[in-house]
Amino acid sequence: MAVDRLRHRRVRFEFPDDLDPMWVPHLPEFAAAANAVSLGMPYAEPLFIKAVRSTFDQIDDDLRERSERYIRQETGHHTQHQHFNDLIARRYPSTLRLQRLMRRCADWVWRRSPRFRVAYAAGGETISYGVARWTERNLAPLMDRADPLVATLFLWHLAEEIEHKSSTYDVFEATDGSKLRYALAMTVGFVSISTFTAIGTFQQLWAERRLWRPITWFRLARLAVSLAFTLIPVMVVSALPGHHPRQFTDPSYLPMWLSQYDAETDTMPMWRGSNAA
């Protein structure tokens, strides 16, 4: 979807206090990993927003307007993930220490050069786009038996990542364009996200007394390998000279599902499985 068609969807999730944080009952390892990624959203996405806004005196009016639409989407994402994260932290208090590390990482990135910050944001959005592609390829085994409310949170977010896949890259290209810096920043982002996700996943599975089970390690390995086979090629291709994110062929199902959003009533389609759209 073109960047100039980005929509700000007014979404509000109300999570019950007794929500099971292992919201994918047949694959709790995936739930724990997704939860760990969610914990980082209130730190990564405000960083991306600040990085983009810091360029507003360097970019033209059209790009600034399109960037504002991107910012509205990102603000909605990290705000709604924070509501969910509060439940995760109450169930797994050890993740509060992890969140402090995530905050320090975001602060470290912000102290780098302005060009690195923007490259980091652009690389981070490419990683998010790769995750969205992988999720769509695995929708049925991952999500069809998941808690509908939490699944809707994640799928809404990922569908909008597909929509704005080019937004931060356009800003990066207009203000810098160094593929070397982009590749370096994206690699830093990939390493930090992978590390934090692994720590958060292990913290939750330890609390759930699942880490000693061989099936847990088998499932974690299978998920990691599967994701790598989608994500790493996306990252490598995006770092090639002359490549722009708009050249990626987008997944089709998640944008189609998201099109059911009703702007008049602010109603988000509840996820009911990949055969229910």
Secondary structure, 3 states (H helix, E strand, C coil): CCHHHCCCCCCCCCCCCCCCCCCCCCCHHHHHHHHHHHHHHHHHHHHHHHHHHCCCCCCCHHHHHHHHHHHHHHHHHHHHHHHHHHHHHHHCCCHHHHHHHHHHHHHHHHCCCHHHHHHHHHHHHHHHHHHHHHHHHCHHHHHCCCCHHHHHHHHHHHHHHHHCCCHHHHHHHHHCCCHHHHHHHHHHHHHHHHHHHHHHHHHHHHHCCCCCCHHHHHHHHHHHHHHHHHHHHHHHHHCCCCCCHHHCCCCCHHHHHHCCCECCCCECCCCCCCCCC
